[in-house]
């Protein structure tokens, strides 16, 4: 934090490379904001517990998977650590595959589509014609096409890696991950196509100003092709 401010020529502490959280707390340039709390009714608490909560559901799913993985290797820190674990311990594939299915992890993507179905459907977004919605839609679509090419590359990169692992090592777990990331890649493509089409109809000039442009055969172009295309 201190280094980030220093790059903006703001010295929160005498030495940004060597400071503690307490040094930052006592910085004369910062003001400590008192914690604000609000009483939540029992009705609202029940609503939060019974309705979809992406953050909560993702956290619970990840913890369920990591708990099983750590029963085999206590040093597991993240889901990415499961890949080498399965390579080295193919015998635990049934247990990992089972918790991937049971935890709900493979279906977390459905929350986004169920909450914002219009982001993925040309017909639904076309029905949103309220003047109060148009400004928000425009802002959303601009933000979506700003990363028209590279925004979804994270899904494509993971898909390529998982396909390679599944091809080499087999196992149900890798197969489940491959299917998941195939879905994520397609969903991301659909979302960007919907945003592009909406802007093309309502604000075509925004596409010229904001859509991510990649110069063909530039270093950036090659890096995306290299990361998104399987090697043979």
N, C-alpha and C positions, 0 to 999 in steps of 0.2 A: 504494500500500500504506500509506504513512504517513497519507494522508488518511482512509482507511477506519478505521484505528485511532484517529485523532483524533476521528472522529465518535462513537467509543465512549469518549471521554474518556481515551484512552491516548496520551501523547505519546512516540512512539518516537524522535523527533528534535526539536531546538529549533524548526524551521520545516518543517511538513509540506508546504508549497507549494513549497519550494525545497530539495531534498535529492537525494542521489545514492544509488545502490545501496550504495556503500561506507559512506555515513553510516548506512544501515540495518544493514549488517553489523556496524558498531561500536557500535550502540545498546546501552546497558547493560541494556535491558529484554528483549533477545533473546539466545538461546543458540544458538550454531552447533552443529548436529548433524553428527558425522562421517559421511562417506559409507560406507555399508555395501554390500559386494559379496558375491556368492555365485557359486561356480563352477558352470557349467551343463555337463551331460554332452553328449557328441556325440549320444546318442540323443534327448535332449530338444531339442537344437538342430535335428535333422532333423525332429522332430515339429512344431516351431514353423514351420519353413519349408514343410512340406507340408500343414498344416492351415489352415483359414480363420482369418484374423486381420483383423477389421474395420478396425482402425486402420491396419495396414500396407497392406491392399488399397485403402482409401480414399485414403491418402497417395499410393500409386503411381498410381492412376487419375487423381487430380487433377493430379499432376505430368506425366503423359503428355499430358493435355489442354492444360495450360498451356504445355508445351514447344512444341506445335504452334502455339498462339495467339501465343506470343511470337516465333515466326519471322515473323509478320506485323506484330506490334506489340510491341516490347520493353518497353513500359510496362505491359503487362497484369499485374495483381497477384492477381486472384482470378477465380473462375468467373463471378461477376456481371459482370465487365468484358467478358465475351464477348458479352453482349446488345448493347450499343452497337457493339461491334466488327463484329458481323454485320449490324447495321443500316447501318453506314457502308461495309462491305465485303461485299456479298452474293456477290461472286465467290469468296470463300473458304469458302462454305457447304459444298461437298462435302468439303473437307479436315477441317473441324470435325466434320461429321456422321460421317465415317469414324473419327476418333479417339474420338468419343463411344461408338461401337459397339465398337471394338477394345479400348479401355482397360478395359472391364468396368464402367465407371461406371454404366451404365444398369441393371445387375443387382446392384448393391451391396445393395439392399434385401432380396435373397433370403437374405443371410447371417443377418439377424435372424430371419426366419421359419423357416429351417432349424435355427437354434440353439434357438429358443424357439417351436416350433410350437403349443404349448398356449395361448399368448397370443392366438392368432387362431382357435382352434377350440373351440366350446362342448363338443363331445364329448370332446376330449382333456383339457381342464382338469377335466372332470367325473370323469375316472379318477384324478386326483391326490388320493387320500383318506388318504395316510399322515399320521398326526398331526404328524410333524415338518415336513411340507410345508405344513400348513394355516396356520400362523402366518405363514410367508413369503408364501404366496399372498394372505392377507388384507392384508398390508402392501403388496404389489405392487398389488393391485386398488384399494386406497384411494388410493395415489399416482397411479394412472391416472385415476380418476374425479374427482380434485381439480381437474383441468383438463378437465373433461368437454366443455366448449364451446370454450374458447379455445386449448387445447393444440395442436390440429391446425390452427389457423388459419394457421400459417406455411406449411403445404403448400397450403392453399386460396388464400392470397394469391399465392404464386408461380404457381399454376396459372392464376389469372385474368390475371395479368400476361403470362404466356407465351402464353395463348390470344389475347390482344389483339395481341401481337407477331406471332404466327403468322398471324393473320387479316390484319394490315396488310402484313407484309413477306414472308410465305411462307417457303419454305426447309425443307429436310429437318431441319436442326438444331433449329429451334423445334418442329417436329412431333414429334421424338424427345423433347424436354423435356416437351412437353404430355402425351404418353403416359406418361412417367415419373411426372409429378406427379399425373396421374389415378390411377395405381396407388397412390401414396403416400397420397393422400387416402382412398381406399377402405380401404387397410390400416389406417390410423390409426382410421377409423371402426369397423372390425371389432374392433380391439384394445380399444377403449373399450366396445363393446357386450358383449364377452366378460367384461370385468372387472365391468361393471354387473350382468350377469345372475348372475355367481357371487356377488357380494355380496348381491344380492336374495334369493338362496336361502339363503346361510349366515349373513350378517350384515346384514340389512336396515336396522338402526338406523345402520349406518355410512354408508349413503347419505344419510340425513337430516343427519348431522353433517358429512360431508366432501365430498359432491358439490358441485361448483361451482354456485352459484346466481346467476343473472343476472336482475335485475329487468327485466321487459319494458318496452321504450320508454325505458329509462334511457340515459344518454350512452354507457355501456359497451356496452349492447345495440346501439345504433345504430352504434357504431364497428365491431363485429364484422360486422354486416350490410353495412356500407359496404365493408369490406375483403374480405368473402367472396362478395359478389354482383357479377357482371359488370354494368358500366354500359352502358346502351343509349342 
